[in-house]
Amino acid sequence: MMNVVGFNPHFKDEIAAEPGGEKIELCFSCGTCVAACPISWIDENYNPRRLIKMVVLGMRAQVLSSPLIWLCSACDLCYRHCPRGVRISDLMNAIRNVAIREGYEPDRAVAQVNEWACAGCGLCAQVCPYDAIELTPVWQWGKLSTLPIVDKLLCHGCGTCGAICPVSAIGITGSRDEIIVDQIIEFAAGMG
Protein backbone atom coordinates (compact mmCIF):
# COMPACT_ATOMS: atom_id res chain seq x y z
CA MET A 1 0.00 0.00 0.00
CA MET A 2 1.41 3.38 -1.00
CA ASN A 3 1.90 5.78 1.92
CA VAL A 4 0.81 9.23 0.79
CA VAL A 5 2.48 12.06 2.72
CA GLY A 6 0.46 12.77 5.87
CA PHE A 7 -1.40 9.48 5.72
CA ASN A 8 -0.67 6.51 7.95
CA PRO A 9 -2.39 3.25 7.00
CA HIS A 10 -1.78 1.90 10.54
CA PHE A 11 -3.47 4.81 12.33
CA LYS A 12 -6.70 2.84 12.86
CA ASP A 13 -4.65 0.04 14.46
CA GLU A 14 -3.01 2.57 16.76
CA ILE A 15 -6.43 3.84 17.88
CA ALA A 16 -7.80 0.28 18.16
CA ALA A 17 -4.93 -0.56 20.54
CA GLU A 18 -5.98 2.25 22.90
CA PRO A 19 -8.52 1.53 25.66
CA GLY A 20 -11.89 2.52 24.18
CA GLY A 21 -10.73 2.31 20.57
CA GLU A 22 -11.27 -1.42 20.12
CA LYS A 23 -14.54 -1.06 18.19
CA ILE A 24 -13.42 1.51 15.64
CA GLU A 25 -13.72 -0.88 12.71
CA LEU A 26 -17.30 -1.82 13.69
CA CYS A 27 -18.54 1.62 12.62
CA PHE A 28 -20.14 1.50 9.18
CA SER A 29 -20.87 5.26 9.03
CA CYS A 30 -24.64 5.08 9.37
CA GLY A 31 -24.80 8.57 10.90
CA THR A 32 -26.88 7.64 13.96
CA CYS A 33 -24.19 9.09 16.24
CA VAL A 34 -24.38 12.46 14.50
CA ALA A 35 -28.18 12.53 14.64
CA ALA A 36 -28.17 11.86 18.39
CA CYS A 37 -25.25 14.15 19.30
CA PRO A 38 -26.11 17.41 21.12
CA ILE A 39 -22.64 18.79 20.27
CA SER A 40 -23.34 18.40 16.54
CA TRP A 41 -26.64 20.23 17.02
CA ILE A 42 -24.64 23.23 18.29
CA ASP A 43 -21.54 22.90 16.10
CA GLU A 44 -22.30 21.50 12.65
CA ASN A 45 -18.60 20.82 12.10
CA TYR A 46 -18.57 18.18 14.84
CA ASN A 47 -19.26 14.88 13.15
CA PRO A 48 -18.03 11.72 14.93
CA ARG A 49 -18.75 9.63 11.82
CA ARG A 50 -16.44 11.80 9.73
CA LEU A 51 -13.69 11.67 12.39
CA ILE A 52 -13.93 7.87 12.52
CA LYS A 53 -13.73 7.66 8.73
CA MET A 54 -10.65 9.92 8.77
CA VAL A 55 -8.99 7.59 11.30
CA VAL A 56 -9.77 4.53 9.18
CA LEU A 57 -8.40 6.28 6.09
CA GLY A 58 -5.14 6.99 7.96
CA MET A 59 -5.47 10.76 8.17
CA ARG A 60 -3.39 10.82 11.37
CA ALA A 61 -2.07 14.41 11.28
CA GLN A 62 -5.44 15.86 10.32
CA VAL A 63 -7.30 13.99 13.08
CA LEU A 64 -4.81 14.61 15.89
CA SER A 65 -4.55 18.33 15.11
CA SER A 66 -8.31 18.79 14.77
CA PRO A 67 -10.02 20.86 17.48
CA LEU A 68 -13.09 18.66 16.97
CA ILE A 69 -11.60 15.65 18.80
CA TRP A 70 -11.89 17.57 22.08
CA LEU A 71 -15.62 18.36 21.80
CA CYS A 72 -17.25 15.06 22.82
CA SER A 73 -18.98 15.63 26.16
CA ALA A 74 -19.29 11.88 26.92
CA CYS A 75 -23.08 12.11 27.26
CA ASP A 76 -23.34 8.73 25.46
CA LEU A 77 -26.61 9.59 23.68
CA CYS A 78 -25.01 8.27 20.50
CA TYR A 79 -24.10 4.96 22.13
CA ARG A 80 -27.71 4.30 23.08
CA HIS A 81 -28.67 4.51 19.41
CA CYS A 82 -25.65 2.93 17.71
CA PRO A 83 -26.67 -0.30 15.93
CA ARG A 84 -23.10 -1.61 16.24
CA GLY A 85 -22.53 -0.76 19.92
CA VAL A 86 -19.70 1.67 19.24
CA ARG A 87 -19.19 3.91 22.28
CA ILE A 88 -18.16 7.16 20.59
CA SER A 89 -17.12 8.80 23.87
CA ASP A 90 -14.60 6.00 24.53
CA LEU A 91 -13.41 6.19 20.94
CA MET A 92 -12.92 9.97 21.13
CA ASN A 93 -11.04 9.44 24.39
CA ALA A 94 -8.75 6.93 22.66
CA ILE A 95 -8.06 9.48 19.90
CA ARG A 96 -7.42 12.21 22.50
CA ASN A 97 -4.99 9.93 24.37
CA VAL A 98 -2.88 9.57 21.23
CA ALA A 99 -3.13 13.32 20.61
CA ILE A 100 -1.98 14.10 24.16
CA ARG A 101 1.02 11.79 23.81
CA GLU A 102 1.91 13.61 20.60
CA GLY A 103 1.77 16.99 22.39
CA TYR A 104 -1.59 18.26 21.14
CA GLU A 105 -3.88 20.16 23.52
CA PRO A 106 -7.39 21.52 23.21
CA ASP A 107 -7.65 25.17 22.24
CA ARG A 108 -10.48 26.28 24.48
CA ALA A 109 -11.18 28.25 27.62
CA VAL A 110 -10.83 26.23 30.80
CA ALA A 111 -11.59 26.85 34.46
CA GLN A 112 -8.98 28.68 36.49
CA VAL A 113 -8.74 28.89 40.26
CA ASN A 114 -7.93 32.04 42.21
CA GLU A 115 -5.92 30.40 45.00
CA TRP A 116 -6.11 33.53 47.18
CA ALA A 117 -9.90 33.55 47.16
CA CYS A 118 -10.56 29.79 47.28
CA ALA A 119 -12.00 28.47 50.54
CA GLY A 120 -11.29 24.83 49.60
CA CYS A 121 -14.91 23.74 50.06
CA GLY A 122 -14.76 21.29 47.14
CA LEU A 123 -18.15 22.16 45.63
CA CYS A 124 -16.53 22.75 42.23
CA ALA A 125 -15.07 19.23 42.20
CA GLN A 126 -18.40 17.73 43.26
CA VAL A 127 -20.41 19.35 40.46
CA CYS A 128 -17.92 19.07 37.57
CA PRO A 129 -19.62 16.81 35.00
CA TYR A 130 -16.26 15.94 33.41
CA ASP A 131 -14.32 15.03 36.58
CA ALA A 132 -11.82 17.70 35.57
CA ILE A 133 -11.35 19.13 39.08
CA GLU A 134 -9.49 17.36 41.85
CA LEU A 135 -9.02 18.62 45.39
CA THR A 136 -5.36 18.56 46.30
CA PRO A 137 -3.80 19.11 49.72
CA VAL A 138 -1.37 22.06 49.72
CA TRP A 139 0.54 24.08 52.29
CA GLN A 140 -0.88 27.56 52.22
CA TRP A 141 -0.25 30.36 54.71
CA GLY A 142 1.55 27.98 57.05
CA LYS A 143 -1.22 25.37 57.24
CA LEU A 144 -2.51 22.42 55.27
CA SER A 145 -5.56 23.19 53.14
CA THR A 146 -7.13 21.91 49.95
CA LEU A 147 -7.22 23.59 46.57
CA PRO A 148 -8.98 22.52 43.40
CA ILE A 149 -6.64 21.64 40.54
CA VAL A 150 -8.18 21.78 37.06
CA ASP A 151 -7.11 19.23 34.43
CA LYS A 152 -7.18 21.35 31.27
CA LEU A 153 -7.43 18.24 29.09
CA LEU A 154 -10.67 17.16 30.80
CA CYS A 155 -12.22 20.59 31.37
CA HIS A 156 -14.82 21.53 28.75
CA GLY A 157 -15.24 25.10 29.96
CA CYS A 158 -18.92 24.64 30.79
CA GLY A 159 -18.80 27.02 33.78
CA THR A 160 -20.67 24.79 36.22
CA CYS A 161 -17.83 25.15 38.74
CA GLY A 162 -17.95 28.95 38.59
CA ALA A 163 -21.71 28.99 39.01
CA ILE A 164 -21.57 26.91 42.21
CA CYS A 165 -18.55 28.57 43.87
CA PRO A 166 -19.79 30.54 46.90
CA VAL A 167 -16.75 32.86 46.85
CA SER A 168 -16.31 33.23 43.06
CA ALA A 169 -12.82 31.71 43.26
CA ILE A 170 -13.11 29.65 40.09
CA GLY A 171 -14.28 30.60 36.64
CA ILE A 172 -13.73 30.20 32.93
CA THR A 173 -11.00 32.29 31.35
CA GLY A 174 -12.43 35.00 29.14
CA SER A 175 -15.95 34.79 30.57
CA ARG A 176 -16.20 37.77 32.90
CA ASP A 177 -19.70 39.16 33.29
CA GLU A 178 -18.92 42.21 31.14
CA ILE A 179 -17.76 40.01 28.25
CA ILE A 180 -20.87 37.83 28.46
CA VAL A 181 -23.19 40.86 28.61
CA ASP A 182 -21.45 42.33 25.53
CA GLN A 183 -21.91 39.02 23.70
CA ILE A 184 -25.62 38.94 24.58
CA ILE A 185 -26.10 42.53 23.37
CA GLU A 186 -24.22 41.75 20.14
CA PHE A 187 -26.32 38.64 19.58
CA ALA A 188 -29.58 40.48 20.28
CA ALA A 189 -28.59 43.29 17.86
CA GLY A 190 -28.09 40.70 15.13
CA MET A 191 -31.57 39.28 15.70
CA GLY A 192 -33.37 42.49 14.81
C-alpha atoms as one frame of an Amber mdcrd trajectory, in Angstrom:
protein
   0.000   0.000   0.000   1.413   3.376  -0.998   1.902   5.775   1.916   0.812
   9.231   0.788   2.485  12.064   2.724   0.461  12.770   5.871  -1.398   9.477
   5.722  -0.671   6.512   7.955  -2.392   3.246   7.001  -1.777   1.902  10.541
  -3.470   4.813  12.334  -6.700   2.840  12.857  -4.649   0.041  14.458  -3.005
   2.572  16.764  -6.429   3.839  17.875  -7.799   0.276  18.161  -4.931  -0.564
  20.541  -5.979   2.255  22.900  -8.516   1.525  25.657 -11.887   2.517  24.178
 -10.728   2.306  20.573 -11.267  -1.424  20.124 -14.543  -1.063  18.190 -13.418
   1.514  15.640 -13.725  -0.880  12.709 -17.295  -1.820  13.693 -18.536   1.616
  12.623 -20.140   1.502   9.180 -20.865   5.256   9.028 -24.638   5.078   9.368
 -24.802   8.572  10.903 -26.877   7.640  13.963 -24.187   9.093  16.239 -24.384
  12.463  14.501 -28.184  12.533  14.645 -28.166  11.855  18.395 -25.249  14.150
  19.305 -26.111  17.411  21.117 -22.640  18.788  20.269 -23.338  18.396  16.539
 -26.637  20.233  17.022 -24.643  23.230  18.285 -21.545  22.897  16.098 -22.301
  21.505  12.651 -18.595  20.818  12.096 -18.567  18.181  14.840 -19.257  14.879
  13.148 -18.033  11.716  14.932 -18.754   9.632  11.823 -16.441  11.805   9.729
 -13.692  11.670  12.391 -13.926   7.866  12.518 -13.727   7.662   8.731 -10.649
   9.920   8.767  -8.990   7.589  11.305  -9.772   4.525   9.181  -8.399   6.284
   6.091  -5.144   6.991   7.958  -5.465  10.762   8.173  -3.393  10.824  11.365
  -2.072  14.407  11.277  -5.445  15.864  10.318  -7.297  13.995  13.079  -4.809
  14.609  15.889  -4.549  18.330  15.108  -8.314  18.792  14.772 -10.017  20.859
  17.483 -13.093  18.658  16.967 -11.600  15.649  18.799 -11.887  17.572  22.080
 -15.615  18.362  21.796 -17.249  15.062  22.817 -18.981  15.626  26.161 -19.293
  11.883  26.916 -23.075  12.109  27.261 -23.340   8.729  25.458 -26.613   9.590
  23.682 -25.008   8.272  20.498 -24.100   4.958  22.134 -27.713   4.298  23.081
 -28.673   4.514  19.412 -25.655   2.930  17.711 -26.665  -0.297  15.929 -23.101
  -1.605  16.243 -22.531  -0.761  19.924 -19.697   1.673  19.244 -19.193   3.913
  22.278 -18.155   7.161  20.587 -17.117   8.801  23.872 -14.603   6.002  24.534
 -13.406   6.186  20.936 -12.920   9.970  21.126 -11.043   9.436  24.393  -8.747
   6.931  22.659  -8.055   9.484  19.903  -7.418  12.209  22.498  -4.987   9.925
  24.367  -2.884   9.572  21.231  -3.127  13.323  20.613  -1.981  14.099  24.165
   1.015  11.789  23.815   1.905  13.608  20.596   1.771  16.990  22.386  -1.592
  18.261  21.144  -3.882  20.164  23.524  -7.391  21.519  23.213  -7.652  25.173
  22.236 -10.475  26.280  24.483 -11.178  28.250  27.623 -10.833  26.234  30.805
 -11.590  26.846  34.455  -8.977  28.676  36.491  -8.739  28.893  40.260  -7.931
  32.044  42.209  -5.923  30.404  44.998  -6.105  33.526  47.178  -9.899  33.548
  47.164 -10.560  29.794  47.275 -12.003  28.467  50.538 -11.287  24.832  49.598
 -14.910  23.742  50.060 -14.756  21.289  47.135 -18.147  22.158  45.630 -16.533
  22.749  42.230 -15.067  19.234  42.203 -18.397  17.732  43.256 -20.406  19.350
  40.456 -17.918  19.066  37.573 -19.619  16.814  35.001 -16.259  15.941  33.409
 -14.316  15.031  36.582 -11.824  17.702  35.573 -11.346  19.131  39.082  -9.487
  17.364  41.846  -9.022  18.619  45.390  -5.356  18.556  46.299  -3.801  19.112
  49.721  -1.371  22.057  49.715   0.544  24.083  52.290  -0.880  27.558  52.223
  -0.254  30.362  54.710   1.550  27.977  57.053  -1.223  25.370  57.242  -2.505
  22.424  55.269  -5.561  23.188  53.140  -7.125  21.914  49.949  -7.222  23.589
  46.573  -8.980  22.516  43.400  -6.643  21.643  40.536  -8.182  21.785  37.056
  -7.111  19.229  34.435  -7.184  21.349  31.275  -7.433  18.245  29.094 -10.665
  17.157  30.797 -12.224  20.593  31.371 -14.822  21.535  28.753 -15.240  25.103
  29.962 -18.924  24.640  30.794 -18.797  27.020  33.782 -20.669  24.791  36.224
 -17.831  25.148  38.738 -17.948  28.950  38.588 -21.709  28.987  39.005 -21.568
  26.913  42.205 -18.551  28.571  43.866 -19.790  30.543  46.897 -16.754  32.864
  46.851 -16.307  33.231  43.056 -12.822  31.715  43.260 -13.107  29.647  40.092
 -14.284  30.603  36.641 -13.731  30.203  32.932 -11.000  32.292  31.347 -12.431
  35.000  29.139 -15.945  34.792  30.571 -16.201  37.774  32.897 -19.704  39.162
  33.294 -18.918  42.214  31.144 -17.762  40.006  28.250 -20.866  37.826  28.456
 -23.194  40.864  28.608 -21.453  42.327  25.531 -21.912  39.017  23.695 -25.624
  38.938  24.576 -26.099  42.528  23.371 -24.222  41.752  20.137 -26.323  38.635
  19.576 -29.582  40.480  20.281 -28.594  43.285  17.857 -28.087  40.705  15.126
 -31.575  39.279  15.699 -33.374  42.491  14.812
